[in-house]
Amino acid sequence: MSRLISENIHVIENDLEAIHAAYHVADFALEGRNDRDQQRFLPFAEIDLFSQKGLGGIRIPKQFGGAFVSNKTLAHVFRILNKADSSVGQIPQNQIALLNMIQIMGTEQQKQFIYQEILQGKRLANGGPERHTKDSKTLNTLLTLEDGHYFVDGEKFYSTGSSFAHWLAIKAIHPEGHVVLTIVNRDAAGVEVVDNWNGFGQRTTSSGTVKLDHVEVDPLLIFDERKLSAQPSYRGAYSQLMQVAIDVGIAEAAFADTLTAVQKARPIVDAQVEKASFEHYTLQEVGKSNVLLDAAILLLDEAAEYLDELDQLDSVTDEQAAKASILVAEAKIYANDAALHISEKLLELGGSRSSLSQHNLDQHWRNARVHTLHDPVRWKLHALGNYYLNHQLPARHAWI
C-alpha cells in the first residue's frame, strides 16, 4: 500500500497534454485490470501514475497554475481512463468535482493551498454519504468547537478513492447548524479508512468506510456550503458530466470486447453461415449497439461543449444552469443504456465461452450496473419531462 508521490510531478499545460497523459495511464491500467478486478487488488501504482502525469490538476484555473482544460477534454480523459479500467477511472472524479466546489466556495487563500497540494501530486477523496441516514443528503457527522479548536466526528460510506487519498473531504453539520465541507489530513489522529467496499462491480474503487473520531480540522480548511446555492452555477451538471463519461467508457470497452468475442464465437447451426460474424441477428445487434454508443458519445460531447460556453461567462443564470443539467441528463440516459445494453449483449453474442471466468468479460456489465446506480436515470427522465412539459427547472445539487 502506497500513497507516496514522486518528486517528479508533471504539471499539464494544455488539453493535448491531458489527452496524451490519459492514454499513458490507461495503457498501464489495462495491463493488470483483470487480475485487480478478480482479486480485489487496489490500483495504487495506477493512481500514483495518474497523479505523476499531472491529471489530477487539469481543471485547476490557470491563475493558480493549472491547465483548466475544456470540459470536452475532461470528458474525453474520463472516457479514455474508464475504457481501460472503470475502477481506476472512477476514483479521481470526486477530486475533480470537489476542486470545482472549492472554486465556488473558497477564499483565495483556501484555493491557493488546496490547488497547490493537488499540483504537487497530492490526492483528494470524499468521505461519502452516510450509510444509515434517511437519504444521501442527511448528515449525522458533526463539527464541534472546543477551546478554539474544531473537531469532526462521524462515519462515512461510499468514500470512493479514500485509500489513495492524502486529504479527505468530509461534510458535517457546523455548530451553527448549516452544512460545511471540511478537508482533513488522511494521516491525522482519529482518521481510519476501511476498505470494506464489496460491491459486485467497481470492485477496486476503495468506496468503503471513513471513520472520524474527534479529528482536528484546520479552520482554513472549512468551507461554508451555503455559498454553493448563493448564486446559480453548473456544478451539478459538471459533476454529472464525469459520471456520464464513466458510463460511456464502460460502453466503449464492452463494445470493443464484443467485436473480438464475436470473431471467436461459433455460429448457431441454424444460421447456416461459416462464422458467427456473418449471422444476421448478430449483425443487427452489433449495429444497434454501435448506434447507441455513438449517440451517447455525441450527447456527451454536446453537453460538454455547452459547459465550455458557460465557462466563458462571468456568471450564469438559473436558465443556463438548468439547460446544462438537462443536456447532461440526456447524455446520461443514453450512456446508462449503452453501458448496460452493450455489456449484456457482449455475453450473449460471445456465446457460452464468453462466460468463462478467465476472460472476465462479465466485468463490464457488473461495473455498468453498479455505477449506474449512482444517479438513477428514472429521475433524469423525470427532470426532462418536467423541464420540457412544465418548464420546471431541475433541482440544484450534485446529482442533476
Salt bridges, closest charged atoms under 4 A:
GLU17 OE1 - HIS10 NE2 2.58
ASP37 OD2 - ARG203 NH1 3.85
ASP37 OD2 - ARG366 NH2 2.60
GLU46 OE2 - ARG36 NH1 2.97
ASP48 OD1 - ARG123 NH2 2.97
ASP85 OD2 - ARG36 NH2 2.71
GLU108 OE2 - LYS111 NZ 3.76
GLU117 OE1 - LYS122 NZ 3.28
GLU130 OE2 - LYS156 NZ 2.96
GLU146 OE1 - HIS214 NE2 3.28
ASP153 OD1 - HIS214 ND1 3.11
ASP187 OD1 - ARG3 NH2 2.68
GLU216 OE2 - HIS149 ND1 2.66
ASP224 OD2 - HIS178 NE2 3.97
ASP224 OD2 - ARG226 NH2 2.78
GLU225 OE1 - LYS171 NZ 3.54
ASP247 OD2 - LYS332 NZ 2.71
ASP247 OD1 - HIS371 ND1 2.61
GLU252 OE2 - ARG79 NH2 2.78
ASP257 OD2 - HIS364 NE2 2.68
GLU285 OE1 - LYS345 NZ 3.75
GLU305 OE2 - LYS72 NZ 2.66
ASP311 OD2 - ARG59 NH1 3.27
ASP318 OD1 - ARG396 NH1 3.25
GLU348 OE1 - LYS345 NZ 2.86
ASP362 OD2 - ARG366 NE 2.68
ASP375 OD2 - HIS374 ND1 2.45
